[in-house]
Amino acid sequence: MSGVRFFVMVKPDGVKRGLVGEIISRFEKRGFKLHNMKMTVPSKELAAEHYKEHEGKVFFKDLIEFTCSGAVIPMIWEGTVEVAREIVGATIPWDATKGSIRGDYACSLRYNLIHCSDSVESAKREIDLWFK
């Protein structure tokens, strides 16, 4: 599958629950190509920059603390962002369809396992931020 490069991150809950392989497998089975990945515990500064569009919202501080609470797996994938978002599922787990990652595994709004770029523009910003 050819397409654009976009950013996916398995959040600390996905890493702790041992779902990294399952998540990667779901993208690979749909024909996406993995270009880069690493394991890291992000700094609060990196997490705040990543989620800067949520700054000032009531959940921002908790989101940053959660993102920095353990290892994450940032990845660069190639494919179609819209299809990737379908694989990931809706941000709110109870709205996510069964068969999507969040629909099958997410426990709550906070513990929703994964982040995926929502556009080509955000993908470029996120890739540049996490893979300098």
N, C-alpha and C positions, 0 to 999 in steps of 0.2 A: 504494500500500500504506500503510495506516495502522498504527500500532503505537506502541511506546515509542521513546524516543531512547536511543541507546547510543553507546559510545565505541569507535573503531577507531584504531589507530596503525600506520602503515607505519614499520617500524624502519629504522635506518641501512643495513642490507644491501639492503632493498627499494628504498630511494631510490637508493643507489649503482648498483644493477643496472638502474635505469630501469623498474621494475615498477609505479610509482604509477598510471599510466593504466590498466594491465591490472587492477589491484586495484579501482580505482574502477569500471571497466566491469563487473566481475563483480557488484558490488552493484547497480548501476543496472539491469543486465539481469534481475535477479531482482525488480525493482520497488521497491527501497529508495530513500529520498529523502535526499539529502545536504543537511544544514542548515548546516554550517560546516566549514572546514578552514583550516589554516595550515602553514607550514614553519618549523621552529625547531630549534635545537640546545639540548636541555634541559640545565639545570644538574644537578649531582650531587644537590643537595637535592631537586629536583623528581622526578628519576628514583627516588631512594630513597623518597620519599613515595608515588610511584605503585606501587612494588613492595614496600611495607612488609610485606606478608604473608609475604614470603620472607626478611625480615631474620633473620640468624643462621644461615641455611642456607649450605652450603659454596660455592654458586655465586653468592651475593648480590653480592659485590664485583665479580666479572666481569660480571654482568648490568648493574650500574649503569655500569661503565666502557664496556661495549658500547653501551648506550643513549645515552650522551653522546658517542660517538665520531664522530658526524656528524649531519646533518640528519635529522629525523623529520617525518612528516606526521600530526599528530593531527586526527581528524575526528569530527563528530557526525552520526550516521545515524539515520534513523527506519525502523522495521520490527520484525521479531521477532528477539529475541536468539538464540533456539534455531536459527533458520534462518541467521542471520549466522554462528554458530559452525560450522554445517555447511559454509558457503561457505569459511570460513577453514581448517577441517580441524584435526585433532588437533595438540596442542602438540608432540608427538614426531613429527617428520616421517615416519619410516618407518611410523608407525601411521596417518598421514593418507591418506584415500582419494584415488585418482586423480580428477582433476576438481575437487578442492578447491585453494585457493591454495597451501597448504603441500605437499599431495600432488604438485602439478605443479612447484613452484619452490623449495621449501626445500632447503637443502644440508646442514644439520646441526641439532642441538638448539639451538646458539647462534644460528645463522643461519637462523631460521625465519620471517623476513620481516615478521611482523604480530602485533599484539596486538588482542584483541577482548574487550570486557566479557563476563563470564561470568554476569551476573545483572543484574536491574534495579537492585538496590542498588549493585553495583559500578559500574554505568554512571553513576549519579548522582554518586557520589564522584569518578570519573575525569573526568567532564565538568566538575564544579566545580573540580577541581584544574588542568586544562589550559586551560579557557576561563573565567577569572575575570571 
